[in-house]
Amino acid sequence: MSADALAAWVQTRNQIDWTSAAGEAPASIEPIVDGLTTWCGEGGRSSDLARGHRLLAALAKSRTDASRKRPLTCALLTGWQQLVLGVPEVRFRQGDAFAKGGRERYVLTPHTEHDFEQCLRDSADLRVPLASRAARAYLDVAFFHPFPDGNARLAMLTLAYVLELEGVRLDNVGPLQTTRYADDDAGAADLATLVFILIRSTHQRATGLPP
């Protein structure tokens, strides 16, 4: 049986210096192009139009939640996930989860949901740069794998939500879509750097400022 990738992620997460993984991002960015709306409308890079409509509905809900400054919780994600999947009810997974063709296994313990809630609360820690908080939340969703399906789409919405709470939107989210591994500390830190670069690039294009 494959090793516990979730345990590997928790160890990796605790090893990273998130405060130095990314710089301080500009605040309140309104992009020329709304990259996340484009991504959602394309179904998260899928040709399924119905999936795209569901993602747009989940995005709209998440932005309404952000306007109300709702804290990031599992209950909040559950509401988005119902829209992502187009089902009336979703529950936190009831057993081990698998990804990457079964090569990664995320073990369920009696503490998994509680630990996930704690990790989500970390997204509000203002001692950590915004890009790092958003990247870390993305990876938390990816590797805690809270729901039986749709976690990759939910991870993107979660990253965007952390940015949205600070008034930041990206004009391009495509570079964020690459395979991530639970035990890759360098890759996790690089994601924080990438989010920072995307924020800065969006700001430069929106304002016409030079690099």
PyMOL CGO cylinders between C-alpha atoms (Angstrom):
from pymol import cmd
from pymol.cgo import CYLINDER

trace = [
    CYLINDER, 0.00, 0.00, 0.00, 1.28, 3.48, -0.85, 0.3, 1, 1, 1, 1, 1, 1,
    CYLINDER, 1.28, 3.48, -0.85, 2.61, 5.75, 1.89, 0.3, 1, 1, 1, 1, 1, 1,
    CYLINDER, 2.61, 5.75, 1.89, 0.51, 8.48, 3.49, 0.3, 1, 1, 1, 1, 1, 1,
    CYLINDER, 0.51, 8.48, 3.49, 0.95, 11.55, 1.27, 0.3, 1, 1, 1, 1, 1, 1,
    CYLINDER, 0.95, 11.55, 1.27, -1.11, 13.68, 3.65, 0.3, 1, 1, 1, 1, 1, 1,
    CYLINDER, -1.11, 13.68, 3.65, 1.30, 12.98, 6.51, 0.3, 1, 1, 1, 1, 1, 1,
    CYLINDER, 1.30, 12.98, 6.51, 4.13, 13.84, 4.14, 0.3, 1, 1, 1, 1, 1, 1,
    CYLINDER, 4.13, 13.84, 4.14, 2.44, 17.14, 3.28, 0.3, 1, 1, 1, 1, 1, 1,
    CYLINDER, 2.44, 17.14, 3.28, 1.96, 18.07, 6.95, 0.3, 1, 1, 1, 1, 1, 1,
    CYLINDER, 1.96, 18.07, 6.95, 5.67, 17.46, 7.54, 0.3, 1, 1, 1, 1, 1, 1,
    CYLINDER, 5.67, 17.46, 7.54, 6.60, 19.43, 4.42, 0.3, 1, 1, 1, 1, 1, 1,
    CYLINDER, 6.60, 19.43, 4.42, 4.25, 22.26, 5.38, 0.3, 1, 1, 1, 1, 1, 1,
    CYLINDER, 4.25, 22.26, 5.38, 5.90, 22.62, 8.77, 0.3, 1, 1, 1, 1, 1, 1,
    CYLINDER, 5.90, 22.62, 8.77, 9.40, 22.68, 7.30, 0.3, 1, 1, 1, 1, 1, 1,
    CYLINDER, 9.40, 22.68, 7.30, 8.85, 25.63, 4.96, 0.3, 1, 1, 1, 1, 1, 1,
    CYLINDER, 8.85, 25.63, 4.96, 9.62, 29.19, 6.00, 0.3, 1, 1, 1, 1, 1, 1,
    CYLINDER, 9.62, 29.19, 6.00, 6.44, 30.66, 4.52, 0.3, 1, 1, 1, 1, 1, 1,
    CYLINDER, 6.44, 30.66, 4.52, 7.34, 34.17, 5.66, 0.3, 1, 1, 1, 1, 1, 1,
    CYLINDER, 7.34, 34.17, 5.66, 10.30, 34.29, 3.27, 0.3, 1, 1, 1, 1, 1, 1,
    CYLINDER, 10.30, 34.29, 3.27, 8.91, 32.14, 0.42, 0.3, 1, 1, 1, 1, 1, 1,
    CYLINDER, 8.91, 32.14, 0.42, 7.30, 35.17, -1.26, 0.3, 1, 1, 1, 1, 1, 1,
    CYLINDER, 7.30, 35.17, -1.26, 7.55, 38.95, -1.20, 0.3, 1, 1, 1, 1, 1, 1,
    CYLINDER, 7.55, 38.95, -1.20, 4.93, 41.44, -0.09, 0.3, 1, 1, 1, 1, 1, 1,
    CYLINDER, 4.93, 41.44, -0.09, 2.27, 41.77, -2.77, 0.3, 1, 1, 1, 1, 1, 1,
    CYLINDER, 2.27, 41.77, -2.77, 0.58, 44.96, -3.97, 0.3, 1, 1, 1, 1, 1, 1,
    CYLINDER, 0.58, 44.96, -3.97, -2.91, 45.40, -2.52, 0.3, 1, 1, 1, 1, 1, 1,
    CYLINDER, -2.91, 45.40, -2.52, -6.29, 45.81, -4.21, 0.3, 1, 1, 1, 1, 1, 1,
    CYLINDER, -6.29, 45.81, -4.21, -5.53, 44.76, -7.78, 0.3, 1, 1, 1, 1, 1, 1,
    CYLINDER, -5.53, 44.76, -7.78, -8.30, 44.95, -10.38, 0.3, 1, 1, 1, 1, 1, 1,
    CYLINDER, -8.30, 44.95, -10.38, -6.93, 43.16, -13.46, 0.3, 1, 1, 1, 1, 1, 1,
    CYLINDER, -6.93, 43.16, -13.46, -7.59, 44.17, -17.05, 0.3, 1, 1, 1, 1, 1, 1,
    CYLINDER, -7.59, 44.17, -17.05, -8.68, 40.57, -17.67, 0.3, 1, 1, 1, 1, 1, 1,
    CYLINDER, -8.68, 40.57, -17.67, -10.24, 38.42, -14.96, 0.3, 1, 1, 1, 1, 1, 1,
    CYLINDER, -10.24, 38.42, -14.96, -8.13, 35.31, -15.33, 0.3, 1, 1, 1, 1, 1, 1,
    CYLINDER, -8.13, 35.31, -15.33, -10.11, 33.20, -12.89, 0.3, 1, 1, 1, 1, 1, 1,
    CYLINDER, -10.11, 33.20, -12.89, -13.44, 33.93, -14.58, 0.3, 1, 1, 1, 1, 1, 1,
    CYLINDER, -13.44, 33.93, -14.58, -11.87, 32.89, -17.88, 0.3, 1, 1, 1, 1, 1, 1,
    CYLINDER, -11.87, 32.89, -17.88, -10.52, 29.69, -16.32, 0.3, 1, 1, 1, 1, 1, 1,
    CYLINDER, -10.52, 29.69, -16.32, -13.87, 28.85, -14.71, 0.3, 1, 1, 1, 1, 1, 1,
    CYLINDER, -13.87, 28.85, -14.71, -15.76, 29.55, -17.92, 0.3, 1, 1, 1, 1, 1, 1,
    CYLINDER, -15.76, 29.55, -17.92, -13.51, 27.04, -19.65, 0.3, 1, 1, 1, 1, 1, 1,
    CYLINDER, -13.51, 27.04, -19.65, -14.43, 24.47, -17.04, 0.3, 1, 1, 1, 1, 1, 1,
    CYLINDER, -14.43, 24.47, -17.04, -11.03, 24.61, -15.37, 0.3, 1, 1, 1, 1, 1, 1,
    CYLINDER, -11.03, 24.61, -15.37, -9.39, 23.78, -18.72, 0.3, 1, 1, 1, 1, 1, 1,
    CYLINDER, -9.39, 23.78, -18.72, -12.06, 21.20, -19.50, 0.3, 1, 1, 1, 1, 1, 1,
    CYLINDER, -12.06, 21.20, -19.50, -14.27, 21.26, -22.59, 0.3, 1, 1, 1, 1, 1, 1,
    CYLINDER, -14.27, 21.26, -22.59, -17.33, 20.42, -20.45, 0.3, 1, 1, 1, 1, 1, 1,
    CYLINDER, -17.33, 20.42, -20.45, -19.61, 23.48, -20.69, 0.3, 1, 1, 1, 1, 1, 1,
    CYLINDER, -19.61, 23.48, -20.69, -21.81, 22.35, -17.81, 0.3, 1, 1, 1, 1, 1, 1,
    CYLINDER, -21.81, 22.35, -17.81, -18.73, 22.03, -15.62, 0.3, 1, 1, 1, 1, 1, 1,
    CYLINDER, -18.73, 22.03, -15.62, -17.76, 25.56, -16.62, 0.3, 1, 1, 1, 1, 1, 1,
    CYLINDER, -17.76, 25.56, -16.62, -21.16, 26.93, -15.62, 0.3, 1, 1, 1, 1, 1, 1,
    CYLINDER, -21.16, 26.93, -15.62, -20.91, 25.16, -12.26, 0.3, 1, 1, 1, 1, 1, 1,
    CYLINDER, -20.91, 25.16, -12.26, -17.46, 26.61, -11.64, 0.3, 1, 1, 1, 1, 1, 1,
    CYLINDER, -17.46, 26.61, -11.64, -18.67, 30.11, -12.48, 0.3, 1, 1, 1, 1, 1, 1,
    CYLINDER, -18.67, 30.11, -12.48, -21.52, 29.69, -10.00, 0.3, 1, 1, 1, 1, 1, 1,
    CYLINDER, -21.52, 29.69, -10.00, -19.04, 28.56, -7.32, 0.3, 1, 1, 1, 1, 1, 1,
    CYLINDER, -19.04, 28.56, -7.32, -16.76, 31.50, -8.13, 0.3, 1, 1, 1, 1, 1, 1,
    CYLINDER, -16.76, 31.50, -8.13, -19.65, 33.95, -7.80, 0.3, 1, 1, 1, 1, 1, 1,
    CYLINDER, -19.65, 33.95, -7.80, -20.56, 32.42, -4.44, 0.3, 1, 1, 1, 1, 1, 1,
    CYLINDER, -20.56, 32.42, -4.44, -16.97, 32.60, -3.23, 0.3, 1, 1, 1, 1, 1, 1,
    CYLINDER, -16.97, 32.60, -3.23, -16.71, 36.26, -4.19, 0.3, 1, 1, 1, 1, 1, 1,
    CYLINDER, -16.71, 36.26, -4.19, -19.93, 37.06, -2.38, 0.3, 1, 1, 1, 1, 1, 1,
    CYLINDER, -19.93, 37.06, -2.38, -18.52, 35.29, 0.66, 0.3, 1, 1, 1, 1, 1, 1,
    CYLINDER, -18.52, 35.29, 0.66, -15.30, 37.32, 0.33, 0.3, 1, 1, 1, 1, 1, 1,
    CYLINDER, -15.30, 37.32, 0.33, -17.26, 40.57, 0.18, 0.3, 1, 1, 1, 1, 1, 1,
    CYLINDER, -17.26, 40.57, 0.18, -18.74, 39.57, 3.53, 0.3, 1, 1, 1, 1, 1, 1,
    CYLINDER, -18.74, 39.57, 3.53, -15.26, 38.73, 4.89, 0.3, 1, 1, 1, 1, 1, 1,
    CYLINDER, -15.26, 38.73, 4.89, -16.27, 35.21, 5.83, 0.3, 1, 1, 1, 1, 1, 1,
    CYLINDER, -16.27, 35.21, 5.83, -13.36, 33.24, 7.30, 0.3, 1, 1, 1, 1, 1, 1,
    CYLINDER, -13.36, 33.24, 7.30, -12.07, 30.27, 5.34, 0.3, 1, 1, 1, 1, 1, 1,
    CYLINDER, -12.07, 30.27, 5.34, -13.60, 27.13, 6.88, 0.3, 1, 1, 1, 1, 1, 1,
    CYLINDER, -13.60, 27.13, 6.88, -14.52, 23.65, 5.79, 0.3, 1, 1, 1, 1, 1, 1,
    CYLINDER, -14.52, 23.65, 5.79, -18.19, 24.63, 5.92, 0.3, 1, 1, 1, 1, 1, 1,
    CYLINDER, -18.19, 24.63, 5.92, -17.52, 27.51, 3.52, 0.3, 1, 1, 1, 1, 1, 1,
    CYLINDER, -17.52, 27.51, 3.52, -15.70, 25.19, 1.11, 0.3, 1, 1, 1, 1, 1, 1,
    CYLINDER, -15.70, 25.19, 1.11, -18.55, 22.70, 1.33, 0.3, 1, 1, 1, 1, 1, 1,
    CYLINDER, -18.55, 22.70, 1.33, -20.96, 25.31, -0.02, 0.3, 1, 1, 1, 1, 1, 1,
    CYLINDER, -20.96, 25.31, -0.02, -18.70, 26.03, -2.97, 0.3, 1, 1, 1, 1, 1, 1,
    CYLINDER, -18.70, 26.03, -2.97, -18.16, 22.34, -3.61, 0.3, 1, 1, 1, 1, 1, 1,
    CYLINDER, -18.16, 22.34, -3.61, -21.87, 21.70, -3.91, 0.3, 1, 1, 1, 1, 1, 1,
    CYLINDER, -21.87, 21.70, -3.91, -21.87, 24.18, -6.79, 0.3, 1, 1, 1, 1, 1, 1,
    CYLINDER, -21.87, 24.18, -6.79, -18.64, 22.83, -8.30, 0.3, 1, 1, 1, 1, 1, 1,
    CYLINDER, -18.64, 22.83, -8.30, -20.12, 19.33, -8.47, 0.3, 1, 1, 1, 1, 1, 1,
    CYLINDER, -20.12, 19.33, -8.47, -23.75, 20.32, -9.03, 0.3, 1, 1, 1, 1, 1, 1,
    CYLINDER, -23.75, 20.32, -9.03, -25.05, 18.22, -6.16, 0.3, 1, 1, 1, 1, 1, 1,
    CYLINDER, -25.05, 18.22, -6.16, -27.33, 19.16, -3.23, 0.3, 1, 1, 1, 1, 1, 1,
    CYLINDER, -27.33, 19.16, -3.23, -25.03, 17.78, -0.53, 0.3, 1, 1, 1, 1, 1, 1,
    CYLINDER, -25.03, 17.78, -0.53, -21.36, 16.97, -0.08, 0.3, 1, 1, 1, 1, 1, 1,
    CYLINDER, -21.36, 16.97, -0.08, -19.59, 15.66, 2.99, 0.3, 1, 1, 1, 1, 1, 1,
    CYLINDER, -19.59, 15.66, 2.99, -16.01, 15.48, 4.14, 0.3, 1, 1, 1, 1, 1, 1,
    CYLINDER, -16.01, 15.48, 4.14, -14.55, 12.25, 2.79, 0.3, 1, 1, 1, 1, 1, 1,
    CYLINDER, -14.55, 12.25, 2.79, -15.27, 9.13, 4.81, 0.3, 1, 1, 1, 1, 1, 1,
    CYLINDER, -15.27, 9.13, 4.81, -12.16, 7.13, 3.95, 0.3, 1, 1, 1, 1, 1, 1,
    CYLINDER, -12.16, 7.13, 3.95, -8.69, 7.30, 2.44, 0.3, 1, 1, 1, 1, 1, 1,
    CYLINDER, -8.69, 7.30, 2.44, -8.42, 9.25, -0.81, 0.3, 1, 1, 1, 1, 1, 1,
    CYLINDER, -8.42, 9.25, -0.81, -6.16, 8.68, -3.80, 0.3, 1, 1, 1, 1, 1, 1,
    CYLINDER, -6.16, 8.68, -3.80, -4.76, 10.81, -6.59, 0.3, 1, 1, 1, 1, 1, 1,
    CYLINDER, -4.76, 10.81, -6.59, -2.24, 10.63, -9.45, 0.3, 1, 1, 1, 1, 1, 1,
    CYLINDER, -2.24, 10.63, -9.45, -3.53, 7.27, -10.59, 0.3, 1, 1, 1, 1, 1, 1,
    CYLINDER, -3.53, 7.27, -10.59, -3.42, 5.88, -7.07, 0.3, 1, 1, 1, 1, 1, 1,
    CYLINDER, -3.42, 5.88, -7.07, 0.24, 6.80, -6.52, 0.3, 1, 1, 1, 1, 1, 1,
    CYLINDER, 0.24, 6.80, -6.52, -0.64, 9.27, -3.76, 0.3, 1, 1, 1, 1, 1, 1,
    CYLINDER, -0.64, 9.27, -3.76, -2.78, 8.13, -0.83, 0.3, 1, 1, 1, 1, 1, 1,
    CYLINDER, -2.78, 8.13, -0.83, -4.27, 10.53, 1.71, 0.3, 1, 1, 1, 1, 1, 1,
    CYLINDER, -4.27, 10.53, 1.71, -5.05, 8.63, 4.89, 0.3, 1, 1, 1, 1, 1, 1,
    CYLINDER, -5.05, 8.63, 4.89, -8.14, 9.54, 6.92, 0.3, 1, 1, 1, 1, 1, 1,
    CYLINDER, -8.14, 9.54, 6.92, -7.74, 9.63, 10.71, 0.3, 1, 1, 1, 1, 1, 1,
    CYLINDER, -7.74, 9.63, 10.71, -10.12, 10.80, 13.44, 0.3, 1, 1, 1, 1, 1, 1,
    CYLINDER, -10.12, 10.80, 13.44, -8.19, 14.10, 13.42, 0.3, 1, 1, 1, 1, 1, 1,
    CYLINDER, -8.19, 14.10, 13.42, -8.07, 14.82, 9.67, 0.3, 1, 1, 1, 1, 1, 1,
    CYLINDER, -8.07, 14.82, 9.67, -11.04, 17.16, 9.46, 0.3, 1, 1, 1, 1, 1, 1,
    CYLINDER, -11.04, 17.16, 9.46, -9.99, 19.07, 12.59, 0.3, 1, 1, 1, 1, 1, 1,
    CYLINDER, -9.99, 19.07, 12.59, -6.43, 19.40, 11.29, 0.3, 1, 1, 1, 1, 1, 1,
    CYLINDER, -6.43, 19.40, 11.29, -7.75, 20.67, 7.96, 0.3, 1, 1, 1, 1, 1, 1,
    CYLINDER, -7.75, 20.67, 7.96, -9.83, 23.32, 9.73, 0.3, 1, 1, 1, 1, 1, 1,
    CYLINDER, -9.83, 23.32, 9.73, -6.73, 24.48, 11.60, 0.3, 1, 1, 1, 1, 1, 1,
    CYLINDER, -6.73, 24.48, 11.60, -4.75, 24.73, 8.37, 0.3, 1, 1, 1, 1, 1, 1,
    CYLINDER, -4.75, 24.73, 8.37, -7.51, 26.79, 6.77, 0.3, 1, 1, 1, 1, 1, 1,
    CYLINDER, -7.51, 26.79, 6.77, -7.40, 29.20, 9.72, 0.3, 1, 1, 1, 1, 1, 1,
    CYLINDER, -7.40, 29.20, 9.72, -3.72, 29.76, 8.99, 0.3, 1, 1, 1, 1, 1, 1,
    CYLINDER, -3.72, 29.76, 8.99, -4.75, 31.51, 5.76, 0.3, 1, 1, 1, 1, 1, 1,
    CYLINDER, -4.75, 31.51, 5.76, -5.70, 34.53, 7.90, 0.3, 1, 1, 1, 1, 1, 1,
    CYLINDER, -5.70, 34.53, 7.90, -2.28, 34.84, 9.56, 0.3, 1, 1, 1, 1, 1, 1,
    CYLINDER, -2.28, 34.84, 9.56, -1.18, 38.31, 8.45, 0.3, 1, 1, 1, 1, 1, 1,
    CYLINDER, -1.18, 38.31, 8.45, 2.38, 37.65, 9.60, 0.3, 1, 1, 1, 1, 1, 1,
    CYLINDER, 2.38, 37.65, 9.60, 2.74, 35.53, 6.44, 0.3, 1, 1, 1, 1, 1, 1,
    CYLINDER, 2.74, 35.53, 6.44, 2.82, 37.24, 3.02, 0.3, 1, 1, 1, 1, 1, 1,
    CYLINDER, 2.82, 37.24, 3.02, -0.38, 37.02, 1.00, 0.3, 1, 1, 1, 1, 1, 1,
    CYLINDER, -0.38, 37.02, 1.00, 1.15, 34.94, -1.82, 0.3, 1, 1, 1, 1, 1, 1,
    CYLINDER, 1.15, 34.94, -1.82, 2.44, 32.36, 0.67, 0.3, 1, 1, 1, 1, 1, 1,
    CYLINDER, 2.44, 32.36, 0.67, -0.91, 32.16, 2.45, 0.3, 1, 1, 1, 1, 1, 1,
    CYLINDER, -0.91, 32.16, 2.45, -2.74, 31.64, -0.83, 0.3, 1, 1, 1, 1, 1, 1,
    CYLINDER, -2.74, 31.64, -0.83, -0.30, 29.01, -2.08, 0.3, 1, 1, 1, 1, 1, 1,
    CYLINDER, -0.30, 29.01, -2.08, -0.35, 27.15, 1.23, 0.3, 1, 1, 1, 1, 1, 1,
    CYLINDER, -0.35, 27.15, 1.23, -4.16, 27.08, 1.28, 0.3, 1, 1, 1, 1, 1, 1,
    CYLINDER, -4.16, 27.08, 1.28, -4.16, 25.73, -2.29, 0.3, 1, 1, 1, 1, 1, 1,
    CYLINDER, -4.16, 25.73, -2.29, -1.86, 22.89, -1.27, 0.3, 1, 1, 1, 1, 1, 1,
    CYLINDER, -1.86, 22.89, -1.27, -3.84, 22.21, 1.91, 0.3, 1, 1, 1, 1, 1, 1,
    CYLINDER, -3.84, 22.21, 1.91, -6.93, 21.54, -0.19, 0.3, 1, 1, 1, 1, 1, 1,
    CYLINDER, -6.93, 21.54, -0.19, -4.97, 19.49, -2.69, 0.3, 1, 1, 1, 1, 1, 1,
    CYLINDER, -4.97, 19.49, -2.69, -3.35, 17.22, -0.10, 0.3, 1, 1, 1, 1, 1, 1,
    CYLINDER, -3.35, 17.22, -0.10, -5.99, 17.02, 2.62, 0.3, 1, 1, 1, 1, 1, 1,
    CYLINDER, -5.99, 17.02, 2.62, -8.27, 16.13, -0.31, 0.3, 1, 1, 1, 1, 1, 1,
    CYLINDER, -8.27, 16.13, -0.31, -11.38, 16.90, 1.75, 0.3, 1, 1, 1, 1, 1, 1,
    CYLINDER, -11.38, 16.90, 1.75, -14.01, 15.73, -0.73, 0.3, 1, 1, 1, 1, 1, 1,
    CYLINDER, -14.01, 15.73, -0.73, -14.36, 12.61, -2.86, 0.3, 1, 1, 1, 1, 1, 1,
    CYLINDER, -14.36, 12.61, -2.86, -14.19, 14.62, -6.12, 0.3, 1, 1, 1, 1, 1, 1,
    CYLINDER, -14.19, 14.62, -6.12, -13.37, 18.07, -7.47, 0.3, 1, 1, 1, 1, 1, 1,
    CYLINDER, -13.37, 18.07, -7.47, -10.54, 18.96, -5.10, 0.3, 1, 1, 1, 1, 1, 1,
    CYLINDER, -10.54, 18.96, -5.10, -8.25, 20.41, -7.78, 0.3, 1, 1, 1, 1, 1, 1,
    CYLINDER, -8.25, 20.41, -7.78, -10.96, 22.87, -8.83, 0.3, 1, 1, 1, 1, 1, 1,
    CYLINDER, -10.96, 22.87, -8.83, -11.69, 23.68, -5.21, 0.3, 1, 1, 1, 1, 1, 1,
    CYLINDER, -11.69, 23.68, -5.21, -8.00, 24.29, -4.54, 0.3, 1, 1, 1, 1, 1, 1,
    CYLINDER, -8.00, 24.29, -4.54, -7.93, 26.97, -7.24, 0.3, 1, 1, 1, 1, 1, 1,
    CYLINDER, -7.93, 26.97, -7.24, -11.05, 28.63, -5.83, 0.3, 1, 1, 1, 1, 1, 1,
    CYLINDER, -11.05, 28.63, -5.83, -9.48, 28.54, -2.37, 0.3, 1, 1, 1, 1, 1, 1,
    CYLINDER, -9.48, 28.54, -2.37, -6.27, 30.20, -3.55, 0.3, 1, 1, 1, 1, 1, 1,
    CYLINDER, -6.27, 30.20, -3.55, -8.32, 32.87, -5.29, 0.3, 1, 1, 1, 1, 1, 1,
    CYLINDER, -8.32, 32.87, -5.29, -10.45, 33.39, -2.18, 0.3, 1, 1, 1, 1, 1, 1,
    CYLINDER, -10.45, 33.39, -2.18, -7.43, 34.16, 0.00, 0.3, 1, 1, 1, 1, 1, 1,
    CYLINDER, -7.43, 34.16, 0.00, -6.36, 36.75, -2.59, 0.3, 1, 1, 1, 1, 1, 1,
    CYLINDER, -6.36, 36.75, -2.59, -9.91, 38.10, -2.98, 0.3, 1, 1, 1, 1, 1, 1,
    CYLINDER, -9.91, 38.10, -2.98, -10.13, 38.84, 0.74, 0.3, 1, 1, 1, 1, 1, 1,
    CYLINDER, -10.13, 38.84, 0.74, -7.24, 41.26, 0.18, 0.3, 1, 1, 1, 1, 1, 1,
    CYLINDER, -7.24, 41.26, 0.18, -8.77, 42.77, -2.95, 0.3, 1, 1, 1, 1, 1, 1,
    CYLINDER, -8.77, 42.77, -2.95, -6.40, 40.97, -5.32, 0.3, 1, 1, 1, 1, 1, 1,
    CYLINDER, -6.40, 40.97, -5.32, -7.39, 39.22, -8.55, 0.3, 1, 1, 1, 1, 1, 1,
    CYLINDER, -7.39, 39.22, -8.55, -5.09, 37.63, -11.12, 0.3, 1, 1, 1, 1, 1, 1,
    CYLINDER, -5.09, 37.63, -11.12, -5.27, 38.12, -14.88, 0.3, 1, 1, 1, 1, 1, 1,
    CYLINDER, -5.27, 38.12, -14.88, -3.75, 34.67, -15.50, 0.3, 1, 1, 1, 1, 1, 1,
    CYLINDER, -3.75, 34.67, -15.50, -4.10, 31.50, -13.44, 0.3, 1, 1, 1, 1, 1, 1,
    CYLINDER, -4.10, 31.50, -13.44, -2.93, 29.00, -16.06, 0.3, 1, 1, 1, 1, 1, 1,
    CYLINDER, -2.93, 29.00, -16.06, 0.65, 28.72, -14.71, 0.3, 1, 1, 1, 1, 1, 1,
    CYLINDER, 0.65, 28.72, -14.71, -0.74, 27.49, -11.39, 0.3, 1, 1, 1, 1, 1, 1,
    CYLINDER, -0.74, 27.49, -11.39, -1.98, 24.30, -13.03, 0.3, 1, 1, 1, 1, 1, 1,
    CYLINDER, -1.98, 24.30, -13.03, 0.92, 21.93, -12.73, 0.3, 1, 1, 1, 1, 1, 1,
    CYLINDER, 0.92, 21.93, -12.73, 1.36, 18.68, -10.84, 0.3, 1, 1, 1, 1, 1, 1,
    CYLINDER, 1.36, 18.68, -10.84, 2.32, 19.11, -7.19, 0.3, 1, 1, 1, 1, 1, 1,
    CYLINDER, 2.32, 19.11, -7.19, 3.73, 16.49, -4.83, 0.3, 1, 1, 1, 1, 1, 1,
    CYLINDER, 3.73, 16.49, -4.83, 3.10, 16.28, -1.10, 0.3, 1, 1, 1, 1, 1, 1,
    CYLINDER, 3.10, 16.28, -1.10, 6.75, 15.73, -0.12, 0.3, 1, 1, 1, 1, 1, 1,
    CYLINDER, 6.75, 15.73, -0.12, 8.21, 18.44, -2.37, 0.3, 1, 1, 1, 1, 1, 1,
    CYLINDER, 8.21, 18.44, -2.37, 9.16, 21.30, -0.06, 0.3, 1, 1, 1, 1, 1, 1,
    CYLINDER, 9.16, 21.30, -0.06, 11.00, 23.17, -2.81, 0.3, 1, 1, 1, 1, 1, 1,
    CYLINDER, 11.00, 23.17, -2.81, 7.97, 22.87, -5.08, 0.3, 1, 1, 1, 1, 1, 1,
    CYLINDER, 7.97, 22.87, -5.08, 5.65, 24.20, -2.39, 0.3, 1, 1, 1, 1, 1, 1,
    CYLINDER, 5.65, 24.20, -2.39, 7.87, 27.20, -1.76, 0.3, 1, 1, 1, 1, 1, 1,
    CYLINDER, 7.87, 27.20, -1.76, 8.14, 27.74, -5.52, 0.3, 1, 1, 1, 1, 1, 1,
    CYLINDER, 8.14, 27.74, -5.52, 4.34, 27.87, -5.73, 0.3, 1, 1, 1, 1, 1, 1,
    CYLINDER, 4.34, 27.87, -5.73, 4.32, 30.74, -3.24, 0.3, 1, 1, 1, 1, 1, 1,
    CYLINDER, 4.32, 30.74, -3.24, 6.93, 32.51, -5.37, 0.3, 1, 1, 1, 1, 1, 1,
    CYLINDER, 6.93, 32.51, -5.37, 4.87, 31.87, -8.51, 0.3, 1, 1, 1, 1, 1, 1,
    CYLINDER, 4.87, 31.87, -8.51, 1.73, 33.33, -6.92, 0.3, 1, 1, 1, 1, 1, 1,
    CYLINDER, 1.73, 33.33, -6.92, 3.75, 36.42, -5.96, 0.3, 1, 1, 1, 1, 1, 1,
    CYLINDER, 3.75, 36.42, -5.96, 5.05, 36.76, -9.52, 0.3, 1, 1, 1, 1, 1, 1,
    CYLINDER, 5.05, 36.76, -9.52, 1.53, 36.44, -10.93, 0.3, 1, 1, 1, 1, 1, 1,
    CYLINDER, 1.53, 36.44, -10.93, 0.26, 39.09, -8.52, 0.3, 1, 1, 1, 1, 1, 1,
    CYLINDER, 0.26, 39.09, -8.52, 3.09, 41.45, -9.41, 0.3, 1, 1, 1, 1, 1, 1,
    CYLINDER, 3.09, 41.45, -9.41, 2.68, 40.86, -13.15, 0.3, 1, 1, 1, 1, 1, 1,
    CYLINDER, 2.68, 40.86, -13.15, -1.06, 41.44, -12.94, 0.3, 1, 1, 1, 1, 1, 1,
    CYLINDER, -1.06, 41.44, -12.94, -0.43, 44.69, -11.07, 0.3, 1, 1, 1, 1, 1, 1,
    CYLINDER, -0.43, 44.69, -11.07, 2.10, 45.85, -13.65, 0.3, 1, 1, 1, 1, 1, 1,
    CYLINDER, 2.10, 45.85, -13.65, -0.25, 45.16, -16.56, 0.3, 1, 1, 1, 1, 1, 1,
    CYLINDER, -0.25, 45.16, -16.56, -3.21, 46.76, -14.77, 0.3, 1, 1, 1, 1, 1, 1,
    CYLINDER, -3.21, 46.76, -14.77, -1.33, 49.93, -13.88, 0.3, 1, 1, 1, 1, 1, 1,
    CYLINDER, -1.33, 49.93, -13.88, 1.06, 50.19, -16.81, 0.3, 1, 1, 1, 1, 1, 1,
    CYLINDER, 1.06, 50.19, -16.81, 3.98, 50.31, -14.43, 0.3, 1, 1, 1, 1, 1, 1,
    CYLINDER, 3.98, 50.31, -14.43, 7.35, 48.95, -15.62, 0.3, 1, 1, 1, 1, 1, 1,
    CYLINDER, 7.35, 48.95, -15.62, 8.65, 45.67, -14.16, 0.3, 1, 1, 1, 1, 1, 1,
]
cmd.load_cgo(trace, "trace")
